[in-house]
């Protein structure tokens, strides 16, 4: 069990730092938005790049911190019936749900994300706008996101195993 604890702690540590680092993207997003508003409304000189750059920063932000959100339970969940279950039964149900729904979803996301990103990299895809930024780096974020989610899902299952066995995780 000590090995499982170390694996889960390592995954959580990594996703914690990914979340902490990339959460600062929101500051860049706000600053660029304010800059664009000032340039457009007050100076009459809008940029050709701001819309796409802001979209890519926003996409990177919400995708890359998904595993961080899973770690802290911030994703949407419906506990209409499960809120009355005792901790061990809820943990068992969670493990079942991860095995039946979450892991297959992540695996499909990894496979399809890889195909999506690989195709974009192979053709050196750029957007169709006048600014035409490369799209392959941001499309690679899909693959990275699902790998991080899968890893955090494994850590969550390990934590649930500790609950079922009545062991302390921390």
BAPASE-277035 format. One line per field, with one value per atom (N, C-alpha, C): residue number from 1; residue in one letter; atom name; x, y, z. Coordinates in pm, 1 decimal. Layout:
% BAPASE-277035
seq: [NUM,...]
type: [A,...]
atom: [CA,...]
east: [X,...]
north: [Y,...]
up: [Z,...]
% end
This chain:
% BAPASE-277035
seq: [1,1,1,2,2,2,3,3,3,4,4,4,5,5,5,6,6,6,7,7,7,8,8,8,9,9,9,10,10,10,11,11,11,12,12,12,13,13,13,14,14,14,15,15,15,16,16,16,17,17,17,18,18,18,19,19,19,20,20,20,21,21,21,22,22,22,23,23,23,24,24,24,25,25,25,26,26,26,27,27,27,28,28,28,29,29,29,30,30,30,31,31,31,32,32,32,33,33,33,34,34,34,35,35,35,36,36,36,37,37,37,38,38,38,39,39,39,40,40,40,41,41,41,42,42,42,43,43,43,44,44,44,45,45,45,46,46,46,47,47,47,48,48,48,49,49,49,50,50,50,51,51,51,52,52,52,53,53,53,54,54,54,55,55,55,56,56,56,57,57,57,58,58,58,59,59,59,60,60,60,61,61,61,62,62,62,63,63,63,64,64,64,65,65,65,66,66,66,67,67,67,68,68,68,69,69,69,70,70,70,71,71,71,72,72,72,73,73,73,74,74,74,75,75,75,76,76,76,77,77,77,78,78,78,79,79,79,80,80,80,81,81,81,82,82,82,83,83,83,84,84,84,85,85,85,86,86,86,87,87,87,88,88,88,89,89,89,90,90,90,91,91,91,92,92,92,93,93,93,94,94,94,95,95,95,96,96,96,97,97,97,98,98,98,99,99,99,100,100,100,101,101,101,102,102,102,103,103,103,104,104,104,105,105,105,106,106,106,107,107,107,108,108,108,109,109,109,110,110,110,111,111,111,112,112,112,113,113,113,114,114,114,115,115,115,116,116,116,117,117,117,118,118,118,119,119,119,120,120,120,121,121,121,122,122,122,123,123,123,124,124,124,125,125,125,126,126,126,127,127,127,128,128,128,129,129,129,130,130,130,131,131,131,132,132,132,133,133,133,134,134,134,135,135,135,136,136,136,137,137,137,138,138,138,139,139,139,140,140,140,141,141,141,142,142,142,143,143,143,144,144,144,145,145,145,146,146,146,147,147,147,148,148,148,149,149,149,150,150,150,151,151,151,152,152,152,153,153,153,154,154,154,155,155,155,156,156,156,157,157,157,158,158,158,159,159,159,160,160,160,161,161,161,162,162,162,163,163,163,164,164,164,165,165,165,166,166,166,167,167,167,168,168,168,169,169,169,170,170,170]
type: [X,X,X,X,X,X,X,X,X,X,X,X,X,X,X,X,X,X,X,X,X,X,X,X,X,X,X,X,X,X,X,X,X,X,X,X,X,X,X,X,X,X,X,X,X,X,X,X,X,X,X,X,X,X,X,X,X,X,X,X,X,X,X,X,X,X,X,X,X,X,X,X,X,X,X,X,X,X,X,X,X,X,X,X,X,X,X,X,X,X,X,X,X,X,X,X,X,X,X,X,X,X,X,X,X,X,X,X,X,X,X,X,X,X,X,X,X,X,X,X,X,X,X,X,X,X,X,X,X,X,X,X,X,X,X,X,X,X,X,X,X,X,X,X,X,X,X,X,X,X,X,X,X,X,X,X,X,X,X,X,X,X,X,X,X,X,X,X,X,X,X,X,X,X,X,X,X,X,X,X,X,X,X,X,X,X,X,X,X,X,X,X,X,X,X,X,X,X,X,X,X,X,X,X,X,X,X,X,X,X,X,X,X,X,X,X,X,X,X,X,X,X,X,X,X,X,X,X,X,X,X,X,X,X,X,X,X,X,X,X,X,X,X,X,X,X,X,X,X,X,X,X,X,X,X,X,X,X,X,X,X,X,X,X,X,X,X,X,X,X,X,X,X,X,X,X,X,X,X,X,X,X,X,X,X,X,X,X,X,X,X,X,X,X,X,X,X,X,X,X,X,X,X,X,X,X,X,X,X,X,X,X,X,X,X,X,X,X,X,X,X,X,X,X,X,X,X,X,X,X,X,X,X,X,X,X,X,X,X,X,X,X,X,X,X,X,X,X,X,X,X,X,X,X,X,X,X,X,X,X,X,X,X,X,X,X,X,X,X,X,X,X,X,X,X,X,X,X,X,X,X,X,X,X,X,X,X,X,X,X,X,X,X,X,X,X,X,X,X,X,X,X,X,X,X,X,X,X,X,X,X,X,X,X,X,X,X,X,X,X,X,X,X,X,X,X,X,X,X,X,X,X,X,X,X,X,X,X,X,X,X,X,X,X,X,X,X,X,X,X,X,X,X,X,X,X,X,X,X,X,X,X,X,X,X,X,X,X,X,X,X,X,X,X,X,X,X,X,X,X,X,X,X,X,X,X,X,X,X,X,X,X,X,X,X,X,X,X,X,X,X,X,X,X,X,X,X,X,X,X]
atom: [N,CA,C,N,CA,C,N,CA,C,N,CA,C,N,CA,C,N,CA,C,N,CA,C,N,CA,C,N,CA,C,N,CA,C,N,CA,C,N,CA,C,N,CA,C,N,CA,C,N,CA,C,N,CA,C,N,CA,C,N,CA,C,N,CA,C,N,CA,C,N,CA,C,N,CA,C,N,CA,C,N,CA,C,N,CA,C,N,CA,C,N,CA,C,N,CA,C,N,CA,C,N,CA,C,N,CA,C,N,CA,C,N,CA,C,N,CA,C,N,CA,C,N,CA,C,N,CA,C,N,CA,C,N,CA,C,N,CA,C,N,CA,C,N,CA,C,N,CA,C,N,CA,C,N,CA,C,N,CA,C,N,CA,C,N,CA,C,N,CA,C,N,CA,C,N,CA,C,N,CA,C,N,CA,C,N,CA,C,N,CA,C,N,CA,C,N,CA,C,N,CA,C,N,CA,C,N,CA,C,N,CA,C,N,CA,C,N,CA,C,N,CA,C,N,CA,C,N,CA,C,N,CA,C,N,CA,C,N,CA,C,N,CA,C,N,CA,C,N,CA,C,N,CA,C,N,CA,C,N,CA,C,N,CA,C,N,CA,C,N,CA,C,N,CA,C,N,CA,C,N,CA,C,N,CA,C,N,CA,C,N,CA,C,N,CA,C,N,CA,C,N,CA,C,N,CA,C,N,CA,C,N,CA,C,N,CA,C,N,CA,C,N,CA,C,N,CA,C,N,CA,C,N,CA,C,N,CA,C,N,CA,C,N,CA,C,N,CA,C,N,CA,C,N,CA,C,N,CA,C,N,CA,C,N,CA,C,N,CA,C,N,CA,C,N,CA,C,N,CA,C,N,CA,C,N,CA,C,N,CA,C,N,CA,C,N,CA,C,N,CA,C,N,CA,C,N,CA,C,N,CA,C,N,CA,C,N,CA,C,N,CA,C,N,CA,C,N,CA,C,N,CA,C,N,CA,C,N,CA,C,N,CA,C,N,CA,C,N,CA,C,N,CA,C,N,CA,C,N,CA,C,N,CA,C,N,CA,C,N,CA,C,N,CA,C,N,CA,C,N,CA,C,N,CA,C,N,CA,C,N,CA,C,N,CA,C,N,CA,C,N,CA,C,N,CA,C,N,CA,C,N,CA,C,N,CA,C,N,CA,C,N,CA,C,N,CA,C,N,CA,C,N,CA,C,N,CA,C,N,CA,C,N,CA,C,N,CA,C,N,CA,C,N,CA,C,N,CA,C,N,CA,C,N,CA,C,N,CA,C,N,CA,C,N,CA,C,N,CA,C,N,CA,C,N,CA,C,N,CA,C,N,CA,C]
east: [82.4,0.0,86.9,208.0,297.7,334.7,350.1,383.6,266.9,145.3,27.2,15.1,40.8,35.8,138.5,259.4,363.8,325.5,266.6,222.8,115.6,16.7,-91.7,-39.9,48.5,104.6,185.6,262.2,341.3,250.6,144.6,48.9,-16.6,-59.6,-124.8,-29.2,96.0,195.3,213.0,226.3,246.8,126.8,6.6,-113.1,-136.1,-95.4,-104.6,-19.7,103.0,190.9,148.8,99.1,44.4,-69.7,-159.0,-271.2,-227.4,-132.1,-84.6,-16.4,63.8,136.2,40.1,-43.2,-129.5,-252.0,-282.1,-392.2,-358.7,-231.4,-189.7,-220.1,-256.2,-295.0,-415.4,-495.8,-613.9,-573.3,-459.6,-409.4,-372.8,-301.4,-266.6,-392.7,-489.6,-615.2,-685.0,-692.2,-757.9,-678.9,-547.4,-465.8,-473.5,-468.8,-479.6,-618.9,-720.3,-856.0,-869.9,-820.1,-825.4,-746.2,-627.5,-546.6,-621.3,-687.0,-759.8,-877.6,-946.4,-1058.8,-1008.8,-900.3,-844.3,-800.5,-731.4,-684.2,-799.8,-901.9,-1015.3,-1103.8,-1142.5,-1240.7,-1181.5,-1063.3,-1008.5,-903.0,-828.7,-724.3,-763.8,-871.5,-919.7,-826.0,-742.2,-646.9,-656.3,-759.6,-770.8,-659.5,-627.6,-525.2,-590.1,-511.1,-563.9,-543.4,-466.3,-427.4,-499.7,-558.9,-608.1,-716.9,-811.5,-921.0,-868.9,-780.3,-730.0,-635.7,-553.2,-463.1,-542.9,-644.2,-728.2,-801.7,-850.6,-916.8,-820.4,-697.9,-601.0,-558.6,-540.1,-505.1,-619.0,-741.6,-856.1,-867.3,-851.1,-856.3,-748.1,-627.1,-517.3,-549.8,-599.8,-629.3,-731.0,-846.0,-949.7,-919.4,-842.6,-810.2,-701.1,-592.8,-474.8,-496.2,-591.2,-616.0,-730.0,-773.3,-883.5,-848.6,-726.5,-685.0,-673.7,-630.3,-624.9,-766.3,-862.9,-1001.8,-1054.4,-1015.3,-1056.4,-1000.7,-877.2,-813.8,-894.4,-946.8,-1019.9,-1171.6,-1217.6,-1361.1,-1442.5,-1384.7,-1456.4,-1535.9,-1529.3,-1609.5,-1754.2,-1844.3,-1985.9,-2009.8,-2082.0,-2124.0,-2264.0,-2340.1,-2476.8,-2480.6,-2507.2,-2510.2,-2650.7,-2745.7,-2885.5,-2912.5,-2852.0,-2876.0,-2755.9,-2638.3,-2517.3,-2481.4,-2539.6,-2500.9,-2535.9,-2620.9,-2659.2,-2577.8,-2494.2,-2414.8,-2301.8,-2267.3,-2151.0,-2024.7,-1914.6,-1790.8,-1738.7,-1742.8,-1688.9,-1772.6,-1903.1,-1989.8,-1978.6,-1967.2,-1949.2,-1816.1,-1712.1,-1581.2,-1588.8,-1658.5,-1673.9,-1751.4,-1857.0,-1933.8,-1848.9,-1767.7,-1678.6,-1578.8,-1520.9,-1426.6,-1496.2,-1615.1,-1693.4,-1717.8,-1754.2,-1780.6,-1654.8,-1543.1,-1416.9,-1384.6,-1400.6,-1367.6,-1462.9,-1589.2,-1689.3,-1696.8,-1681.1,-1701.6,-1575.4,-1510.0,-1401.5,-1280.4,-1229.3,-1109.1,-1132.3,-1243.3,-1266.3,-1276.0,-1340.1,-1350.5,-1211.9,-1126.3,-989.8,-908.9,-924.5,-850.2,-893.2,-1023.5,-1071.8,-1019.1,-1019.6,-966.5,-818.6,-742.7,-599.1,-578.0,-647.8,-631.5,-673.6,-790.9,-840.0,-761.4,-721.9,-639.7,-506.1,-448.4,-322.8,-341.6,-445.0,-471.9,-494.0,-571.7,-604.4,-477.9,-395.6,-272.1,-171.5,-158.0,-61.0,-94.2,-221.0,-262.8,-229.9,-256.3,-229.2,-79.1,1.8,147.6,199.4,145.3,192.2,168.4,56.0,26.3,65.2,127.3,167.2,49.3,-61.2,-187.9,-181.4,-236.9,-252.6,-399.9,-441.7,-581.3,-602.0,-726.1,-760.5,-768.2,-738.0,-750.8,-632.6,-638.5,-529.3,-404.7,-423.4,-311.3,-249.7,-331.0,-292.2,-189.5,-223.7,-130.1,-129.7,-21.8,-20.7,-122.6,-188.2,-290.4,-239.3,-129.4,-82.1,-40.6,18.2,49.4,-76.4,-176.1,-296.7,-375.8,-369.3,-438.0,-368.2,-240.3,-166.3,-210.1,-266.9,-313.4,-424.5,-501.5,-608.0,-549.2,-446.9,-379.3,-320.5,-250.6,-188.9,-294.5,-405.4,-513.8,-566.6,-590.0,-644.1,-541.9,-414.5,-312.1,-310.2,-315.9,-319.2,-446.2,-559.1,-685.4,-680.6,-626.7,-614.6,-527.3,-415.3,-326.3,-396.0,-466.8,-537.0,-649.5,-713.5,-816.0,-757.2,-637.4,-569.7,-543.5,-498.5,-475.6,-605.5,-714.4,-843.8,-888.3,-868.8,-904.4,-818.8,-691.4,-604.7,-655.4,-695.8,-750.3,-877.7,-960.5,-1084.3,-1052.6,-947.4,-905.7,-865.7,-795.9,-758.1,-881.2,-982.9,-1106.9,-1173.2,-1181.7,-1246.3,-1173.7,-1042.7,-963.5,-955.4,-1009.0,-1006.0,-869.0,-784.8,-649.9,-643.2,-549.5,-529.8,-443.9,-488.0,-416.3,-306.9,-338.2,-240.6,-119.4]
north: [-119.8,0.0,126.4,113.3,228.6,272.5,174.6,207.4,280.8,232.6,299.5,441.9,460.2,593.8,685.2,635.2,716.4,753.4,658.9,685.8,794.8,778.9,877.0,1013.7,1016.3,1144.1,1212.5,1133.2,1189.7,1249.5,1177.8,1227.8,1355.7,1353.6,1472.3,1591.2,1564.7,1672.1,1734.3,1650.7,1701.0,1783.1,1730.1,1802.9,1928.6,1926.7,2047.5,2158.7,2125.9,2228.2,2271.0,2178.9,2217.6,2317.1,2285.5,2374.9,2510.0,2511.1,2638.6,2724.9,2663.2,2739.3,2792.6,2705.2,2745.5,2824.7,2827.1,2912.4,3059.5,3092.0,3230.7,3277.1,3186.0,3226.6,3319.8,3309.2,3394.6,3541.0,3567.6,3704.7,3756.9,3676.4,3715.7,3736.2,3649.4,3659.8,3792.4,3828.4,3954.3,4073.9,4069.8,4183.5,4203.7,4096.2,4109.2,4156.7,4112.7,4158.4,4307.7,4352.9,4496.3,4576.9,4527.1,4596.2,4608.6,4500.4,4503.7,4601.2,4604.5,4698.3,4842.0,4870.8,5006.6,5043.5,4952.6,4982.1,4999.1,4917.6,4922.6,5043.8,5064.0,5168.7,5308.9,5317.8,5450.3,5496.0,5403.3,5440.1,5415.0,5338.5,5311.1,5222.9,5144.9,5057.6,4914.4,4842.0,4703.2,4616.3,4510.9,4419.2,4308.7,4249.2,4138.8,4005.1,4003.6,3878.4,3849.6,3949.5,3931.4,3824.8,3819.7,3724.3,3581.0,3547.4,3409.4,3378.5,3473.5,3451.2,3433.9,3515.5,3502.5,3369.1,3325.5,3194.8,3082.3,3090.7,2985.4,2986.6,3103.5,3110.5,3055.2,3093.3,3042.4,2890.9,2839.6,2694.5,2622.5,2674.5,2615.9,2618.0,2731.2,2744.5,2642.7,2637.1,2548.6,2402.1,2370.6,2229.4,2178.9,2252.7,2201.9,2192.0,2266.7,2259.6,2163.2,2082.7,1989.1,1886.0,1833.5,1734.8,1799.6,1922.7,2000.2,2012.5,2039.3,2047.9,1915.1,1805.5,1672.9,1643.7,1683.0,1661.0,1727.4,1845.5,1920.9,1904.4,1814.4,1786.8,1902.8,1981.5,2098.1,2071.7,1949.5,1916.8,1890.4,1903.6,1883.3,1737.1,1716.8,1581.4,1587.9,1485.6,1479.0,1371.3,1412.2,1315.8,1304.9,1293.8,1287.3,1169.0,1055.3,935.8,897.1,938.7,892.0,969.0,1084.1,1164.4,1097.5,998.4,928.7,801.9,764.5,643.1,664.9,558.7,566.6,573.4,616.1,644.9,525.2,405.8,288.3,250.5,258.7,226.3,331.3,455.7,562.0,545.8,508.5,485.0,369.8,263.2,149.1,190.0,267.1,315.8,407.6,491.5,579.8,499.8,396.4,312.3,247.9,195.4,135.8,238.5,359.5,465.6,504.1,512.2,542.2,433.6,308.6,197.1,190.2,215.8,201.8,322.7,442.3,563.0,647.3,681.2,778.5,728.3,611.1,559.9,534.3,471.4,456.5,591.5,689.1,823.4,883.8,871.4,925.1,853.0,723.0,647.2,689.5,704.2,752.5,893.6,977.8,1113.6,1114.8,1024.4,1015.4,969.4,865.1,812.6,916.9,973.5,1071.5,1202.6,1242.2,1362.3,1347.5,1227.9,1201.8,1212.3,1149.7,1155.3,1299.1,1372.0,1510.7,1595.9,1582.8,1661.0,1616.6,1485.9,1435.3,1483.5,1483.3,1533.0,1680.9,1756.7,1899.9,1928.5,1852.1,1868.5,1827.8,1719.9,1670.5,1771.7,1840.0,1937.5,2080.2,2092.4,2224.5,2322.1,2280.2,2352.1,2491.8,2585.9,2723.1,2760.0,2861.0,2904.0,2975.4,2999.2,3058.6,3211.1,3268.0,3412.6,3485.3,3615.6,3698.0,3678.0,3667.0,3647.1,3508.4,3407.9,3269.6,3209.6,3203.3,3139.9,2988.1,2921.1,2774.9,2713.9,2609.6,2544.1,2417.8,2360.6,2233.1,2237.8,2346.0,2343.2,2337.0,2415.3,2417.4,2287.7,2225.1,2096.8,1985.6,2001.7,1904.1,1908.1,2018.8,2033.2,1933.4,1896.0,1797.7,1666.0,1619.5,1495.7,1507.7,1616.8,1638.5,1640.6,1706.2,1714.8,1577.4,1493.2,1360.1,1270.6,1287.7,1212.2,1254.7,1385.2,1434.6,1390.7,1393.4,1348.2,1199.8,1119.7,976.1,951.9,1020.5,1004.7,1045.4,1158.4,1201.8,1105.9,1048.2,946.2,825.4,785.0,674.4,710.6,833.1,877.6,877.9,918.6,919.9,778.4,684.1,544.3,491.1,523.7,479.9,535.4,661.4,720.1,647.5,609.3,535.7,397.1,333.7,203.2,217.3,323.3,348.6,365.0,432.3,450.9,315.8,233.3,101.6,15.0,19.8,-63.7,-3.1,117.1,181.4,232.2,259.8,308.8,459.9,519.7,663.4,691.7,784.6,817.2,919.7,1022.3,1132.4,1092.4]
up: [0.0,0.0,0.0,52.3,55.4,-86.2,-175.7,-314.9,-380.3,-357.9,-413.1,-360.7,-232.5,-172.3,-239.4,-262.6,-326.2,-469.2,-541.2,-678.4,-678.5,-593.6,-588.1,-545.1,-447.1,-399.9,-510.6,-586.9,-697.3,-804.6,-839.0,-938.0,-887.8,-763.3,-706.7,-698.6,-662.5,-655.6,-793.8,-896.7,-1031.8,-1078.6,-1059.9,-1103.0,-1021.0,-896.7,-813.8,-875.2,-913.0,-968.4,-1108.9,-1187.2,-1318.4,-1297.5,-1204.3,-1175.8,-1123.5,-1033.8,-977.6,-1083.5,-1166.7,-1269.5,-1374.9,-1428.6,-1539.1,-1495.8,-1367.8,-1321.8,-1343.4,-1351.7,-1375.8,-1517.7,-1605.1,-1740.3,-1738.8,-1635.6,-1627.8,-1617.0,-1553.9,-1542.6,-1681.5,-1759.0,-1895.9,-1979.8,-1959.8,-2034.0,-2005.0,-1878.9,-1841.0,-1892.7,-1876.0,-1919.9,-2071.2,-2147.6,-2293.0,-2334.6,-2264.4,-2294.9,-2268.2,-2154.3,-2121.8,-2224.1,-2261.7,-2361.3,-2494.1,-2534.1,-2661.1,-2654.2,-2541.9,-2527.1,-2535.4,-2467.6,-2470.6,-2612.2,-2677.0,-2812.8,-2911.0,-2895.4,-2987.9,-2961.8,-2834.7,-2801.5,-2791.7,-2735.0,-2707.3,-2807.5,-2863.9,-2958.5,-3103.5,-3122.3,-3257.8,-3338.9,-3269.5,-3339.5,-3287.3,-3327.7,-3280.5,-3339.8,-3270.2,-3318.8,-3402.7,-3491.6,-3571.6,-3501.3,-3395.6,-3331.9,-3200.2,-3139.0,-3001.7,-2989.5,-3081.7,-3069.7,-3065.3,-3158.2,-3161.9,-3046.5,-3009.9,-2896.5,-2768.1,-2748.2,-2628.9,-2627.2,-2742.0,-2749.6,-2715.0,-2764.8,-2736.2,-2589.3,-2533.1,-2390.2,-2305.7,-2339.4,-2263.8,-2277.3,-2398.4,-2419.8,-2341.5,-2346.4,-2269.6,-2121.5,-2073.9,-1930.9,-1882.9,-1946.4,-1891.5,-1916.2,-2019.4,-2045.6,-1952.0,-1941.1,-1872.2,-1721.0,-1667.5,-1522.6,-1488.0,-1583.4,-1558.9,-1452.5,-1455.7,-1355.4,-1217.9,-1213.7,-1089.4,-1032.0,-1120.1,-1077.2,-1026.3,-1091.2,-1046.0,-907.3,-885.2,-754.3,-642.6,-669.4,-567.4,-576.1,-661.2,-669.8,-724.2,-813.8,-863.9,-991.6,-1042.8,-1160.2,-1117.9,-1211.1,-1183.4,-1147.5,-1040.8,-1006.3,-947.9,-975.1,-925.0,-817.6,-696.5,-585.4,-527.5,-618.1,-578.6,-485.2,-514.7,-435.3,-349.3,-389.3,-323.1,-196.7,-174.0,-57.9,74.5,72.3,195.9,221.0,126.1,142.1,241.9,312.6,401.4,316.5,376.5,304.2,224.6,282.3,212.4,91.3,105.1,-9.0,-119.1,-78.5,-176.0,-249.4,-177.6,-240.1,-339.6,-303.1,-394.3,-519.6,-502.1,-616.4,-704.3,-640.3,-716.1,-798.9,-740.2,-814.3,-933.9,-911.8,-1020.1,-1130.8,-1093.1,-1190.8,-1267.9,-1197.2,-1265.5,-1367.2,-1327.7,-1417.7,-1537.1,-1513.1,-1618.6,-1711.8,-1656.5,-1735.6,-1755.4,-1647.0,-1652.2,-1730.5,-1693.7,-1762.1,-1910.8,-1949.4,-2094.8,-2167.1,-2102.6,-2160.9,-2180.4,-2080.1,-2090.3,-2198.0,-2207.5,-2308.0,-2449.2,-2469.1,-2598.9,-2624.0,-2522.1,-2535.6,-2570.5,-2511.2,-2542.1,-2685.5,-2725.4,-2861.7,-2965.2,-2947.1,-3043.9,-3036.8,-2916.6,-2901.7,-2970.1,-2959.8,-3029.1,-3180.5,-3232.6,-3377.0,-3423.5,-3345.9,-3377.3,-3380.6,-3276.5,-3268.0,-3373.3,-3393.8,-3491.5,-3632.5,-3665.5,-3796.8,-3810.2,-3706.0,-3707.7,-3719.2,-3646.8,-3654.6,-3793.3,-3847.2,-3977.1,-4088.3,-4081.2,-4186.5,-4147.9,-4028.2,-3977.7,-3988.0,-3930.8,-3942.5,-3881.9,-3953.5,-3906.7,-3919.0,-3845.2,-3855.8,-3988.9,-4021.2,-4150.6,-4145.7,-4034.2,-4021.6,-4085.1,-4084.1,-4135.8,-4049.6,-3920.7,-3827.7,-3845.2,-3864.7,-3894.2,-3797.5,-3669.2,-3575.9,-3595.4,-3554.7,-3564.8,-3468.4,-3514.0,-3432.6,-3364.5,-3412.9,-3360.7,-3214.0,-3162.9,-3019.1,-2931.0,-2966.4,-2883.2,-2898.3,-3014.7,-3031.6,-2954.9,-2929.1,-2847.7,-2702.2,-2660.3,-2522.3,-2491.7,-2591.1,-2570.2,-2522.8,-2590.1,-2550.8,-2410.4,-2385.1,-2252.8,-2143.5,-2170.3,-2071.9,-2035.3,-2135.1,-2105.6,-2035.4,-2064.1,-1991.7,-1844.9,-1820.3,-1682.3,-1609.4,-1680.2,-1620.3,-1585.4,-1676.5,-1650.7,-1528.1,-1520.8,-1405.4,-1276.3,-1277.9,-1156.8,-1122.3,-1222.8,-1198.1,-1127.0,-1166.4,-1098.5,-953.1,-929.0,-791.4,-710.8,-774.2,-704.6,-668.2,-758.7,-730.1,-615.4,-615.2,-505.2,-373.2,-371.6,-247.9,-204.6,-301.8,-269.0,-212.8,-264.0,-210.7,-63.9,-30.9,107.8,196.1,145.2,221.1,245.5,141.9,154.8,255.9,253.3,345.5,485.3,502.4,633.6,672.6,572.6,598.4,581.3,650.4,638.7,516.6,432.9,309.8,333.3,410.0,428.6,504.6]
% end
